[in-house]
Amino acid sequence: MENPMPENDDKSKTDAMLEAALGGLTPHQLLVQASLAEAANVAEREAAKAKNRERALKLLEAIEKSKG
């Protein structure tokens, strides 16, 4: 016998998959979490840039000392 309401079953499956994908968070909570993670990533990249700049300056200083 065929299910009389396959659309409801599909909606239930879709809702269950969406809830699992959201990890129990609301869409707003998930967006806030993603924004915070992106901001942390930006801060990490800025810190890496500063560290690389510091290393480059030390390397240039060492090169200048070895030349003269």
N, C-alpha and C positions, 0 to 999 in steps of 0.2 A: 504494500500500500504506500502511496506517495504522500509526502509531507504536505498537508493542506496549506501551510504558510511558509514556503521556502524563503521569501523575502525577509521575514522576521528572523529566521535562522541565520541568513547571511549577515543581517545587521548585527546580530548577537556575536557572530564570529568576528566581524569587523571591529566591533566595540572592544572585544576581548583582546584582539591583536593591538589595537591602538593603546589600550590601557597598559599592556605589557611593554610596548615600545616606550611609553612615557615613564615607566618605572614607578608607577604610583603617584607621580607628580601631576599637578594641573599644567595645562599648556603655559600659563603665566609663570609658574614656578620653574618650569623647564627653560623658558626664555631667560629668566633672571639668572639661573644657574649657568647657562651658556654665555651670557654677557659677562658674568664674573670670571669665568674660565678664560674668555678672550682677553679681558683686561689683564689678568695674571700673565697670560702669554705675551702680551705687549710689554709688560714690565720686565719679564724675563729677557725678551729680545733687546730691550734698551740696556739692561745690565750687561748682556753679552757684548753689545756694541761698545759700551764704555770700557769693558775689560780688554777687548781687542784693540781699542784705540790706545790704551795704556801700554799694552804689550808692544804695539807698533812703535810708539814713541821711545820706549826703552831700547828696542832693536835699532832704531835710527841713531839713538845716542851712542850705542855700542859701536855702530859702524863709523860714526864720526870720530870717535876716540881712536879706533884702529887705524884710521887714515892719517891722523895728524898727530 
